[in-house]
Amino acid sequence: MSRLAGKVAICTGAGRRNGLGFAILERLAREGCNVVVSDLGSPDRFLGADNIGATDEMRAVTDELASLGVGALAVPCDVRREPDVKKLMDATMERFGRIDILVNNAGVGYMLKPFLENTLDEWQLVLDVNLTGPFLCSQHAARHMIAGGRGGRIINIASQAAKSGFPHLAAYVSSKHGLVGLTRTLAIELGSAGITVNAVCPNHVTTGLGAKQNAYYAALRGQTLDEFMAAMRNRIPLGRPGMPSDTAAAVAFLASDDAQYITGEAMNVSGGEENH
Ligand SMILES: NC(=O)c1ccc[n+]([C@@H]2O[C@H](COP(=O)([O-])OP(=O)(O)OC[C@H]3O[C@@H](n4cnc5c(N)ncnc54)[C@H](O)[C@@H]3O)[C@@H](O)[C@H]2O)c1
């Protein structure tokens, strides 16, 4: 497949082998796309080492992507920090001379807590990463896309939580609903420059932060993880939870010329579990 040959894609939060971001970049690379792997790199006060893509892992997955025969670059970037975001775009331009596809994938979704116990700091962190990050990255990437005159693709990794409420995830659900609002507005403003802006809304993927959410909800309901997963499979019309490759395939489609007339959409990748 070479649907994306010669294009350049940046994906944030893509430095972990088990995460959706890596699966997305692997799929884009298999379609011939050059890839920029970005992630936080080092832990901070809220984002502990076991929850982030560390620099070593980011470099290792970048080498793995380069072995597929495309250009691959690793750039640490905290999406909450505008100077980092600017550096991410500048490093991409310096190496590849163009930005065609931005995937806003970095996200924090494992701070599950009853609403009445949520602190303002926790709320702010989730909003900063999940919503302000895509605002900053989209703005900086879109400027380069417009200057390049070739249009572009912005794809936001939202969630089932962008369309439905979930207990103990007030900030996450709010940030993902907000991300769909950002998607719809940017689609209108950037359409004249040939930039499409869409969101992908996966349901439960059992890797990455999805695994943490599943473990939390199983305990909350007094179920074993196996019981919780069995109930989930029963609920999903297509009979299984999502896989990273499902989301990656949707992103590759939206990034391709086949999706050139699709913008402002929030596309479910949920096996029919979410039907609005
Ligand atoms: N796994 C699921 O079930 C599921 C379902 C729906 C949506 N999503 C969304 O998919 C995306 C990826 O999630 P995942 O499941 O791969 O989880 P993950 O925890 O493996 O990936 C999230 C990534 O974001 C990075 N990140 C966190 N804060 C950052 C910051 N400030 N700057 C840059 N990067 C930062 C982390 O380092 C990590 O690599 C998220 O936006 C998530 O909300 C996941």
The ligand as an SDF file (V2000), in Angstrom:
LIG
                    3D

 44 48  0  0  0  0  0  0  0  0999 V2000
   -7.3430    3.0170   24.9740 N   0  0  0  0  0  0  0  0  0  0  0  0
   -8.6340    3.3520   24.8590 C   0  0  0  0  0  0  0  0  0  0  0  0
   -9.5280    2.5900   25.2300 O   0  0  0  0  0  0  0  0  0  0  0  0
   -9.0280    4.6550   24.2580 C   0  0  0  0  0  0  0  0  0  0  0  0
  -10.3630    4.8060   23.8800 C   0  0  0  0  0  0  0  0  0  0  0  0
  -10.7680    6.0110   23.3310 C   0  0  0  0  0  0  0  0  0  0  0  0
   -9.8660    7.0300   23.1500 C   0  0  0  0  0  0  0  0  0  0  0  0
   -8.5730    6.8740   23.5120 N   0  0  0  0  0  0  0  0  0  0  0  0
   -7.6560    8.0000   23.3050 C   0  0  0  0  0  0  0  0  0  0  0  0
   -6.5540    7.5610   22.5550 O   0  0  0  0  0  0  0  0  0  0  0  0
   -5.4230    8.3720   22.8740 C   0  0  0  0  0  0  0  0  0  0  0  0
   -4.2410    7.4700   23.1920 C   0  0  0  0  0  0  0  0  0  0  0  0
   -4.5250    6.7170   24.3550 O   0  0  0  0  0  0  0  0  0  0  0  0
   -3.8630    5.2880   24.6800 P   0  0  0  0  0  0  0  0  0  0  0  0
   -4.9710    4.3770   24.9960 O   0  0  0  0  0  0  0  0  0  0  0  0
   -2.9020    4.9210   23.6290 O   0  0  0  0  0  0  0  0  0  0  0  0
   -3.1570    5.5890   26.0770 O   0  0  0  0  0  0  0  0  0  0  0  0
   -1.6370    5.8610   26.4610 P   0  0  0  0  0  0  0  0  0  0  0  0
   -1.6470    6.2870   27.8960 O   0  0  0  0  0  0  0  0  0  0  0  0
   -0.7930    4.6900   26.0840 O   0  0  0  0  0  0  0  0  0  0  0  0
   -1.2370    7.0640   25.5230 O   0  0  0  0  0  0  0  0  0  0  0  0
   -1.3430    8.4060   25.8720 C   0  0  0  0  0  0  0  0  0  0  0  0
   -0.0380    9.0710   25.5120 C   0  0  0  0  0  0  0  0  0  0  0  0
   -0.1640   10.4760   25.7610 O   0  0  0  0  0  0  0  0  0  0  0  0
    1.0740   10.9110   26.2780 C   0  0  0  0  0  0  0  0  0  0  0  0
    0.9420   12.1740   27.0080 N   0  0  0  0  0  0  0  0  0  0  0  0
    0.3480   12.4030   28.2100 C   0  0  0  0  0  0  0  0  0  0  0  0
    0.4980   13.6910   28.5510 N   0  0  0  0  0  0  0  0  0  0  0  0
    1.1900   14.2860   27.5450 C   0  0  0  0  0  0  0  0  0  0  0  0
    1.6360   15.6000   27.3150 C   0  0  0  0  0  0  0  0  0  0  0  0
    1.4120   16.5790   28.2010 N   0  0  0  0  0  0  0  0  0  0  0  0
    2.3120   15.8560   26.1690 N   0  0  0  0  0  0  0  0  0  0  0  0
    2.5460   14.8760   25.2710 C   0  0  0  0  0  0  0  0  0  0  0  0
    2.1450   13.6090   25.4320 N   0  0  0  0  0  0  0  0  0  0  0  0
    1.4700   13.3200   26.5640 C   0  0  0  0  0  0  0  0  0  0  0  0
    1.5600    9.7810   27.1730 C   0  0  0  0  0  0  0  0  0  0  0  0
    2.9470    9.8710   27.3840 O   0  0  0  0  0  0  0  0  0  0  0  0
    1.1500    8.5550   26.3590 C   0  0  0  0  0  0  0  0  0  0  0  0
    2.1830    8.1280   25.4880 O   0  0  0  0  0  0  0  0  0  0  0  0
   -5.8380    9.2710   24.0390 C   0  0  0  0  0  0  0  0  0  0  0  0
   -6.1810   10.5620   23.5530 O   0  0  0  0  0  0  0  0  0  0  0  0
   -7.0770    8.5740   24.5740 C   0  0  0  0  0  0  0  0  0  0  0  0
   -7.9480    9.4660   25.2260 O   0  0  0  0  0  0  0  0  0  0  0  0
   -8.1310    5.6990   24.0560 C   0  0  0  0  0  0  0  0  0  0  0  0
  1  2  1  0
  2  3  2  0
  2  4  1  0
  4  5  1  0
  4 44  2  0
  5  6  2  0
  6  7  1  0
  7  8  2  0
  8  9  1  0
  8 44  1  0
  9 10  1  0
  9 42  1  0
 10 11  1  0
 11 12  1  0
 11 40  1  0
 12 13  1  0
 13 14  1  0
 14 15  2  0
 14 16  1  0
 14 17  1  0
 17 18  1  0
 18 19  2  0
 18 20  1  0
 18 21  1  0
 21 22  1  0
 22 23  1  0
 23 24  1  0
 23 38  1  0
 24 25  1  0
 25 26  1  0
 25 36  1  0
 26 27  1  0
 26 35  1  0
 27 28  2  0
 28 29  1  0
 29 30  1  0
 29 35  2  0
 30 31  1  0
 30 32  2  0
 32 33  1  0
 33 34  2  0
 34 35  1  0
 36 37  1  0
 36 38  1  0
 38 39  1  0
 40 41  1  0
 40 42  1  0
 42 43  1  0
M  CHG  2   8   1  16  -1
M  END
$$$$
